[in-house]
Amino acid sequence: MLARRNFLSGLFAVPLAELLTKRGIAQRTSRGARLTLSVRDFGATGDGTTKDTVAIQKAIDRCGVLGGGEVLFPAGRYLSGAIALRSNTTLRLTENAIIAGSPDFADYPVTQVRWEGKWIPGYVGLIYAIDANQIGITGPGKIIGNVALGGRPTAQNPLRHPALIEFIRCRDIVMDDFSAEYRLMWCIHPTNCENISIRNLTIRTTGGNGDGIDIDSCKHVRIDGCDIATGDDCIAIKSGRGSEAYSLLQTCEDIQITNCTFADSIFACIGIGSETSGGIRNVRIEGCKITHAQTFAIYIKSRVGRGAFIEDITASDLDVSGTVGGFLRCNVLSSGLQDEVPVAGDEGIPTVRNFKFSNIRLQDCPQVADVTGVHSRKPLEGFALTNVTGNCAKGISLANIHNAELRDIRVTGLTGPLVSVVNVTGTGIEGASALAPPKEPAAILAPATSYVLK
């Protein structure tokens, strides 16, 4: 199994940044833009009360079979159920154009969708695509989900509720310069997609438990210049949980988040995990501003039973204020739901390595960093926290780390020690206070019969 993972990691070692530049995907999309079709010409009313689903889908389907192009939404409010994008098609929402979601679950088809790391039956998104390439949504209009659709699956309604925008197994995706609003469910959820550019979006999912952008087992993702205020994670990065995701090994990797503004009212601004059983690697966060986080600005999370790895996480040039917990938390011992079929033994303990944070400016921060939720049998290999300034109530707590580097930590207002450690090696920890070892969960025993993917 280890040899397989090392081989697969080598396949994706070459960055594909050129595919994700402003010109890269846009040029490939525009080469297929041989026509522009208005949804009005296919019968859409835009009056806000008539369901325009059929007319919109006709325009998209016609655009697709003619080789691709743009489907134009003139000003108006288009009430719609789920609409499916086709390859080589882009939705263009003009100013004062709104796609508003129908309140009726019957208007959203059911298929296999990802929910909390598992593939289950569920409703598709308001705007969705499956196995499509070179697709896009551009503004400056709005996409608004219906609050009646939010919430979690229940015994009475076990189907996963619709996301707002959801792409599954798609490539070459552009989302640019529009606004999105939803509540109580995820706003944007690409799953098993590659080459994604998300630019200049305004996302609002406040007033309930709803993520802004969930990057789920995707590769080569660029998120730039977005303003995201949410009821849950602003951005969540995940790759599935339990033996199902561990067998599939659909790694989430090469994710770059730049020049964004984040505010969260329930959990974290950027959550990495807790669904990590397919592995997460190469996440870079740069030049962002955090204005509120109900827990920590950045929260790296998993649990024993996930297996796989979280590696090469880098964040730099961040302004952080308004956090209830602090700047950084790492808990890979016990965060998130345990899977019904977890990965057993030491193989189920996540491997964590190479976390680097630099040039962090904190304002009224409760804690600089709590990196204590690490298993003693699989310590964090490589952790750097450098050039941190601001005022904080608590300092840095570290446990079970090899090759730590603390440097240029210049914070004021501490009520306790700057650094507290247990089982940590590295530099910058000289004279640190002693810390009690973290409580580790019980070992997960191997099942009587091996897991079979089905």
Secondary structure per residue as TSV (DSSP state, phi and psi in degrees):
chain	resnum	aa	ss	phi	psi
A	1	M	-	360.0	-41.3
A	2	L	H	-64.3	-42.8
A	3	A	H	-60.5	-39.4
A	4	R	H	-61.5	-43.6
A	5	R	H	-66.0	-40.1
A	6	N	H	-64.1	-40.0
A	7	F	H	-63.0	-45.6
A	8	L	H	-66.6	-35.0
A	9	S	H	-63.8	-32.9
A	10	G	H	-67.5	-28.7
A	11	L	H	-63.9	-27.6
A	12	F	T	-112.3	23.2
A	13	A	-	-75.4	-22.7
A	14	V	S	-84.0	120.5
A	15	P	-	-69.1	149.3
A	16	L	-	-116.0	40.9
A	17	A	G	-59.7	-34.2
A	18	E	G	-63.2	-30.1
A	19	L	G	-70.6	-18.7
A	20	L	G	-109.7	7.0
A	21	T	S	-71.2	169.9
A	22	K	T	-60.8	-29.2
A	23	R	T	-87.6	-31.0
A	24	G	H	-55.4	-70.3
A	25	I	H	-67.9	-39.4
A	26	A	H	-59.4	-39.3
A	27	Q	H	-67.7	-42.0
A	28	R	H	-65.0	-37.0
A	29	T	H	-67.8	-44.3
A	30	S	H	-67.9	-27.1
A	31	R	H	-63.5	-27.9
A	32	G	T	-90.4	-0.7
A	33	A	-	-84.2	73.4
A	34	R	-	-86.8	-9.0
A	35	L	-	-156.6	163.0
A	36	T	E	-125.5	125.4
A	37	L	E	-117.3	130.7
A	38	S	E	-90.4	135.5
A	39	V	G	-64.0	-23.5
A	40	R	G	-63.3	-35.5
A	41	D	G	-70.8	-11.5
A	42	F	G	-108.5	12.5
A	43	G	T	104.5	1.0
A	44	A	-	-68.8	136.2
A	45	T	-	-94.5	-35.6
A	46	G	-	65.0	26.6
A	47	D	E	-94.0	-2.5
A	48	G	E	84.4	-9.0
A	49	T	E	-122.5	-31.9
A	50	T	E	-80.4	132.2
A	51	K	E	-73.6	120.0
A	52	D	-	-99.4	14.5
A	53	T	H	-55.9	-50.5
A	54	V	H	-63.4	-43.6
A	55	A	H	-65.0	-42.7
A	56	I	H	-63.1	-44.2
A	57	Q	H	-65.9	-35.8
A	58	K	H	-59.2	-43.5
A	59	A	H	-64.4	-42.3
A	60	I	H	-65.7	-45.9
A	61	D	H	-63.3	-41.9
A	62	R	H	-63.0	-42.2
A	63	C	H	-60.9	-42.7
A	64	G	H	-64.0	-45.9
A	65	V	H	-72.3	-20.0
A	66	L	T	-88.7	8.9
A	67	G	T	105.3	-6.6
A	68	G	-	108.2	167.7
A	69	G	E	153.4	-149.8
A	70	E	E	-109.9	140.3
A	71	V	E	-108.1	114.5
A	72	L	E	-95.2	135.1
A	73	F	E	-110.7	101.1
A	74	P	-	-64.6	172.8
A	75	A	S	-55.0	137.9
A	76	G	E	152.2	170.6
A	77	R	E	-113.7	111.2
A	78	Y	E	-101.2	103.0
A	79	L	E	-75.2	128.2
A	80	S	E	-151.6	147.4
A	81	G	S	-83.5	-166.2
A	82	A	-	-61.3	137.8
A	83	I	E	-127.7	139.2
A	84	A	E	-104.9	127.7
A	85	L	-	-77.8	147.5
A	86	R	-	-108.9	160.1
A	87	S	T	-55.4	144.1
A	88	N	T	66.1	24.4
A	89	T	E	-119.1	144.6
A	90	T	E	-128.6	132.1
A	91	L	E	-87.4	127.8
A	92	R	E	-115.6	114.8
A	93	L	E	-98.1	111.6
A	94	T	-	-71.3	171.5
A	95	E	T	-59.2	136.9
A	96	N	T	69.6	15.8
A	97	A	E	-96.5	131.6
A	98	I	E	-131.2	129.1
A	99	I	E	-98.4	117.1
A	100	A	E	-112.9	130.7
A	101	G	E	-73.3	140.3
A	102	S	-	-64.1	148.0
A	103	P	S	-84.0	-0.4
A	104	D	-	-100.1	120.5
A	105	F	G	-58.1	-30.3
A	106	A	G	-62.8	-16.3
A	107	D	G	-86.3	6.9
A	108	Y	S	-126.1	112.3
A	109	P	-	-59.9	161.2
A	110	V	E	-109.6	134.9
A	111	T	E	-151.6	-171.5
A	112	Q	E	-81.1	125.5
A	113	V	E	-133.7	162.6
A	114	R	E	-87.6	133.3
A	115	W	E	-142.3	115.9
A	116	E	T	50.4	41.4
A	117	G	T	89.3	-0.1
A	118	K	E	-122.8	148.2
A	119	W	E	-84.1	118.7
A	120	I	E	-138.8	164.3
A	121	P	E	-66.1	139.4
A	122	G	E	-167.8	168.5
A	123	Y	E	-77.3	140.8
A	124	V	-	-70.9	169.3
A	125	G	-	-73.7	166.6
A	126	L	S	-57.6	-47.1
A	127	I	E	-115.8	123.3
A	128	Y	E	-143.0	163.9
A	129	A	E	-152.0	142.9
A	130	I	E	-130.1	123.4
A	131	D	S	57.4	43.2
A	132	A	-	-115.8	152.8
A	133	N	E	-126.9	151.0
A	134	Q	E	54.0	67.6
A	135	I	E	-124.0	159.2
A	136	G	E	-163.0	163.8
A	137	I	E	-136.1	126.3
A	138	T	E	-128.9	157.2
A	139	G	-	-98.8	-159.5
A	140	P	S	-97.3	20.7
A	141	G	S	-75.2	-164.3
A	142	K	E	-128.4	153.8
A	143	I	E	-126.1	122.2
A	144	I	E	-125.1	121.1
A	145	G	-	-81.1	159.4
A	146	N	-	-90.8	127.7
A	147	V	G	-62.6	-22.4
A	148	A	G	-66.1	-16.4
A	149	L	G	-93.5	-9.6
A	150	G	-	-71.5	171.0
A	151	G	S	113.3	177.6
A	152	R	-	-102.1	158.0
A	153	P	-	-59.0	145.5
A	154	T	-	-130.5	172.9
A	155	A	S	-62.4	-33.8
A	156	Q	S	-76.5	-32.4
A	157	N	S	-134.4	84.2
A	158	P	-	-76.3	-7.2
A	159	L	S	-73.5	141.1
A	160	R	B	-65.0	139.2
A	161	H	-	-74.3	160.0
A	162	P	-	-68.7	137.6
A	163	A	-	-76.3	172.1
A	164	L	S	-79.8	-52.3
A	165	I	E	-129.9	125.4
A	166	E	E	-143.9	121.3
A	167	F	E	-117.5	134.5
A	168	I	E	-125.9	123.8
A	169	R	S	55.4	47.6
A	170	C	-	-114.6	158.8
A	171	R	E	-130.2	150.4
A	172	D	E	60.0	76.6
A	173	I	E	-117.0	134.0
A	174	V	E	-123.5	127.0
A	175	M	E	-125.7	120.6
A	176	D	E	-145.8	127.7
A	177	D	S	64.2	42.2
A	178	F	-	-134.2	171.6
A	179	S	E	-109.4	146.9
A	180	A	E	-134.9	136.1
A	181	E	E	-135.0	139.3
A	182	Y	-	-163.2	171.5
A	183	R	S	-145.1	146.7
A	184	L	S	67.0	14.8
A	185	M	S	-162.6	167.3
A	186	W	-	-67.2	145.6
A	187	C	S	-87.9	-57.1
A	188	I	E	-125.0	126.3
A	189	H	E	-140.1	83.1
A	190	P	E	-79.1	137.5
A	191	T	E	-131.9	127.8
A	192	N	S	55.2	40.9
A	193	C	-	-110.1	161.1
A	194	E	E	-134.6	147.1
A	195	N	E	63.5	77.4
A	196	I	E	-120.2	130.4
A	197	S	E	-119.9	119.3
A	198	I	E	-121.2	112.3
A	199	R	E	-131.8	138.8
A	200	N	S	56.8	38.8
A	201	L	-	-93.8	148.3
A	202	T	E	-111.0	118.0
A	203	I	E	-122.1	129.3
A	204	R	E	-130.9	116.2
A	205	T	E	-130.9	35.5
A	206	T	-	-76.1	168.3
A	207	G	S	87.0	12.8
A	208	G	S	168.3	178.4
A	209	N	S	-78.3	97.7
A	210	G	-	-152.9	122.5
A	211	D	-	-74.6	156.6
A	212	G	S	-80.8	-65.8
A	213	I	E	-128.2	122.5
A	214	D	E	-108.1	112.3
A	215	I	E	-94.8	109.2
A	216	D	E	-119.9	105.7
A	217	S	S	53.9	45.6
A	218	C	-	-112.6	160.3
A	219	K	E	-128.5	141.5
A	220	H	E	63.1	73.3
A	221	V	E	-120.4	133.1
A	222	R	E	-122.6	122.5
A	223	I	E	-119.9	117.4
A	224	D	E	-139.5	137.2
A	225	G	S	67.2	26.9
A	226	C	-	-95.5	149.8
A	227	D	E	-115.7	109.8
A	228	I	E	-126.3	121.3
A	229	A	E	-125.6	123.8
A	230	T	E	-134.9	165.0
A	231	G	S	-87.4	-13.8
A	232	D	S	-135.8	-147.4
A	233	D	-	-58.2	135.6
A	234	C	S	-66.1	-49.2
A	235	I	E	-131.4	129.3
A	236	A	E	-118.3	134.4
A	237	I	E	-118.4	124.9
A	238	K	E	-152.5	169.1
A	239	S	-	-150.3	24.9
A	240	G	B	94.7	165.8
A	241	R	-	-135.6	152.3
A	242	G	H	78.2	-171.5
A	243	S	H	-63.9	-30.0
A	244	E	H	-60.4	-54.8
A	245	A	H	-68.7	-34.1
A	246	Y	H	-65.0	-35.7
A	247	S	H	-72.2	-38.1
A	248	L	H	-72.4	-33.2
A	249	L	T	49.7	52.2
A	250	Q	-	-92.6	84.8
A	251	T	-	-68.9	142.1
A	252	C	E	-97.8	118.9
A	253	E	E	-155.0	159.7
A	254	D	E	60.0	66.8
A	255	I	E	-115.2	125.2
A	256	Q	E	-122.9	126.3
A	257	I	E	-121.9	116.6
A	258	T	E	-136.2	146.4
A	259	N	S	56.0	37.4
A	260	C	-	-107.7	159.7
A	261	T	E	-117.9	131.0
A	262	F	E	-127.0	141.3
A	263	A	E	-144.3	130.7
A	264	D	E	-128.9	142.4
A	265	S	S	-117.0	3.5
A	266	I	S	-128.5	-45.7
A	267	F	S	-129.6	-109.7
A	268	A	-	-116.4	160.9
A	269	C	S	-75.3	-47.5
A	270	I	E	-124.4	114.8
A	271	G	E	-107.9	124.5
A	272	I	E	-108.3	105.4
A	273	G	-	105.1	-165.0
A	274	S	S	-84.6	-2.8
A	275	E	-	-85.8	97.1
A	276	T	B	-128.3	17.5
A	277	S	T	-71.3	-14.9
A	278	G	T	-92.6	-4.8
A	279	G	-	91.7	145.3
A	280	I	E	-133.9	130.4
A	281	R	E	-148.5	154.6
A	282	N	E	60.2	67.4
A	283	V	E	-112.0	126.4
A	284	R	E	-124.3	127.7
A	285	I	E	-122.3	122.1
A	286	E	E	-143.1	140.4
A	287	G	S	64.2	33.3
A	288	C	-	-106.2	160.2
A	289	K	E	-122.3	124.8
A	290	I	E	-107.1	122.1
A	291	T	E	-106.4	-18.2
A	292	H	E	-164.3	138.3
A	293	A	B	-143.9	129.6
A	294	Q	S	-71.7	-24.2
A	295	T	S	-117.4	-98.5
A	296	F	E	-117.6	152.6
A	297	A	E	-60.3	-46.4
A	298	I	E	-123.7	127.5
A	299	Y	E	-129.2	113.9
A	300	I	E	-100.2	121.5
A	301	K	E	-143.7	142.7
A	302	S	-	-163.8	-163.9
A	303	R	B	-160.4	160.7
A	304	V	T	-60.8	132.4
A	305	G	T	109.4	-12.5
A	306	R	-	-82.8	-41.3
A	307	G	-	71.5	-161.0
A	308	A	S	60.9	-146.3
A	309	F	E	-153.7	154.9
A	310	I	E	-129.7	118.4
A	311	E	E	-148.2	155.5
A	312	D	E	58.1	62.5
A	313	I	E	-106.4	122.6
A	314	T	E	-130.1	134.5
A	315	A	E	-137.9	136.7
A	316	S	E	-151.7	156.1
A	317	D	E	58.3	59.7
A	318	L	E	-117.5	140.1
A	319	D	E	-107.2	122.8
A	320	V	E	-127.0	124.2
A	321	S	E	-146.9	166.3
A	322	G	-	69.3	24.4
A	323	T	B	-90.5	141.5
A	324	V	S	-85.2	-35.9
A	325	G	S	-94.5	-48.6
A	326	G	E	153.8	-162.6
A	327	F	E	-81.2	-52.7
A	328	L	E	-134.1	133.9
A	329	R	E	-133.8	137.4
A	330	C	E	-129.9	116.3
A	331	N	E	-135.4	100.6
A	332	V	-	-110.3	23.7
A	333	L	S	-99.8	-43.1
A	334	S	B	-150.6	25.4
A	335	S	-	-94.1	136.3
A	336	G	S	88.6	172.7
A	337	L	-	-68.5	137.7
A	338	Q	-	-76.9	139.6
A	339	D	-	-76.0	154.7
A	340	E	S	-65.1	-29.0
A	341	V	S	-127.9	80.8
A	342	P	-	-74.1	166.8
A	343	V	-	-81.5	123.9
A	344	A	-	-86.4	163.0
A	345	G	T	65.5	-163.0
A	346	D	G	-64.8	-23.0
A	347	E	G	-63.0	-26.2
A	348	G	G	-82.8	-7.0
A	349	I	S	-81.9	120.2
A	350	P	-	-59.7	140.2
A	351	T	E	-87.2	128.9
A	352	V	E	-127.4	134.5
A	353	R	E	-157.5	149.8
A	354	N	E	61.0	71.0
A	355	F	E	-108.2	125.7
A	356	K	E	-134.0	130.0
A	357	F	E	-134.1	127.9
A	358	S	E	-146.6	155.6
A	359	N	E	54.8	59.4
A	360	I	E	-109.2	126.6
A	361	R	E	-112.7	115.9
A	362	L	E	-108.8	144.2
A	363	Q	E	-131.2	120.9
A	364	D	E	48.7	52.7
A	365	C	E	-94.0	129.1
A	366	P	E	-64.2	-34.4
A	367	Q	E	-154.6	139.4
A	368	V	E	-68.5	-58.2
A	369	A	E	-157.0	136.4
A	370	D	E	-121.6	98.7
A	371	V	E	-118.3	62.5
A	372	T	E	-112.6	-12.2
A	373	G	E	-85.8	58.9
A	374	V	-	-124.8	139.2
A	375	H	-	-78.7	138.4
A	376	S	T	-67.4	-24.8
A	377	R	T	-82.7	-15.2
A	378	K	S	-138.5	75.5
A	379	P	-	-61.6	157.9
A	380	L	E	-69.7	119.6
A	381	E	E	-96.7	99.4
A	382	G	E	95.3	107.4
A	383	F	E	-142.8	126.3
A	384	A	E	-128.2	132.8
A	385	L	E	-133.7	109.0
A	386	T	E	-135.4	148.0
A	387	N	E	54.9	66.4
A	388	V	E	-113.3	127.1
A	389	T	E	-129.1	161.6
A	390	G	E	129.2	-165.8
A	391	N	E	-120.5	132.3
A	392	C	E	-141.7	149.4
A	393	A	E	-81.1	-38.3
A	394	K	E	-125.7	157.8
A	395	G	E	-95.1	-125.8
A	396	I	E	-120.9	126.0
A	397	S	E	-117.4	126.6
A	398	L	E	-130.7	142.4
A	399	A	E	-144.4	138.3
A	400	N	E	56.4	61.3
A	401	I	E	-131.9	133.9
A	402	H	E	-106.5	139.0
A	403	N	E	62.4	52.6
A	404	A	E	-81.1	149.8
A	405	E	E	-134.7	114.4
A	406	L	E	-113.9	126.2
A	407	R	E	-152.9	139.6
A	408	D	E	55.8	50.7
A	409	I	E	-95.0	105.8
A	410	R	E	-123.0	81.8
A	411	V	E	-120.9	150.7
A	412	T	E	-118.7	166.1
A	413	G	-	87.0	9.9
A	414	L	-	-66.7	140.6
A	415	T	S	-103.4	-0.3
A	416	G	S	-146.2	-162.6
A	417	P	-	-67.0	151.8
A	418	L	S	-68.9	-41.6
A	419	V	E	-133.1	133.1
A	420	S	E	-130.8	135.1
A	421	V	E	-140.7	157.9
A	422	V	E	-148.6	128.3
A	423	N	E	56.0	54.3
A	424	V	E	-128.1	135.1
A	425	T	E	-119.3	155.3
A	426	G	E	140.8	-159.5
A	427	T	E	-114.8	153.1
A	428	G	S	84.8	6.2
A	429	I	-	-109.2	7.4
A	430	E	T	-61.6	132.6
A	431	G	T	77.1	10.4
A	432	A	-	-67.3	151.8
A	433	S	E	-74.5	154.5
A	434	A	E	-79.6	145.3
A	435	L	-	-125.9	143.7
A	436	A	-	-69.6	143.2
A	437	P	-	-62.1	145.3
A	438	P	-	-70.1	150.0
A	439	K	-	-74.4	128.1
A	440	E	-	-105.0	139.3
A	441	P	-	-67.7	159.7
A	442	A	-	-64.7	151.2
A	443	A	-	-63.8	146.9
A	444	I	-	-94.5	119.9
A	445	L	-	-79.0	150.5
A	446	A	-	-66.3	140.5
A	447	P	-	-70.3	162.6
A	448	A	S	-64.6	-33.0
A	449	T	S	-125.2	141.9
A	450	S	-	-66.6	148.4
A	451	Y	-	-68.7	137.9
A	452	V	-	-122.7	124.6
A	453	L	-	-68.8	122.8
A	454	K	-	-156.7	360.0
